[in-house]
């Protein structure tokens, strides 16, 4: 299955959603988007979008492992984010 690269409008929307109140999140999410987002399949993009809906502190706690992932797909996405 070939993954279509995101278009410029999608990337602009995504970069805007990754701007957070915590500098650490800005850095981690921005790095992930620039390096890995284009290679995600649709299910992974949806999972990433769900994570972006979380409040900053909850998202940061999940990224740092202070708060557990809700399910396996989220755990894998968090591992991908941390791998960058």
C-alpha distance (Angstrom), angle and dihedral (degrees) to the residues before:
residue distance angle dihedral
X1 . . .
X2 3.79 . .
X3 3.79 118.2 .
X4 3.80 114.0 -140.4
X5 3.79 113.2 -133.2
X6 3.80 114.4 -114.1
X7 3.79 115.8 -100.0
X8 3.79 122.4 -122.3
X9 3.82 93.3 -100.2
X10 3.80 91.4 53.3
X11 3.80 91.3 48.3
X12 3.81 92.2 48.3
X13 3.81 90.8 50.8
X14 3.77 90.6 47.3
X15 3.81 94.7 48.6
X16 3.81 88.9 50.9
X17 3.82 91.7 51.0
X18 3.81 89.8 49.8
X19 3.81 92.1 58.3
X20 3.76 102.5 101.9
X21 3.78 140.3 171.4
X22 3.80 91.6 -107.4
X23 3.79 116.9 72.0
X24 3.79 89.9 -149.4
X25 3.80 90.7 59.2
X26 3.80 91.8 47.5
X27 3.79 89.7 54.9
X28 3.80 97.9 43.6
X29 3.80 96.2 42.8
X30 3.79 94.2 42.3
X31 3.79 91.5 51.1
X32 3.81 91.2 48.7
X33 3.80 92.9 49.5
X34 3.79 93.5 48.8
X35 3.80 95.4 46.0
X36 3.80 107.5 30.0
X37 3.81 114.6 13.6
X38 3.81 96.7 86.0
X39 3.81 90.0 59.6
X40 3.80 96.2 53.4
X41 3.78 121.0 108.4
X42 3.81 120.1 -130.4
X43 3.81 94.7 -93.5
X44 3.81 90.8 51.9
X45 3.81 91.1 48.2
X46 3.79 89.4 53.0
X47 3.81 90.4 49.2
X48 3.80 90.8 50.5
X49 3.80 89.4 49.2
X50 3.81 90.0 52.4
X51 3.80 89.7 53.1
X52 3.80 90.0 51.4
X53 3.81 88.7 57.4
X54 3.81 89.9 64.6
X55 3.81 120.6 97.6
X56 3.80 113.5 -99.8
X57 3.80 96.4 -105.2
X58 3.81 94.0 48.4
X59 3.79 91.8 47.1
X60 3.80 92.6 48.2
X61 3.81 91.1 47.3
X62 3.81 89.9 53.0
X63 3.79 92.8 47.1
X64 3.80 91.6 49.8
X65 3.81 93.2 43.5
X66 3.81 96.0 -115.4
X67 3.80 88.8 118.1
X68 3.82 120.7 39.4
X69 3.79 124.4 -119.4
X70 3.79 114.9 -101.8
X71 3.82 95.1 -130.3
X72 3.79 142.8 -7.9
X73 3.82 96.7 -86.0
X74 3.79 90.4 53.2
X75 3.80 90.7 47.3
X76 3.80 90.4 54.0
X77 3.81 91.8 48.1
X78 3.80 91.0 50.4
X79 3.81 89.5 50.0
X80 3.81 89.3 51.8
X81 3.80 91.3 50.1
X82 3.80 91.2 49.4
X83 3.80 92.5 47.9
X84 3.80 92.6 65.3
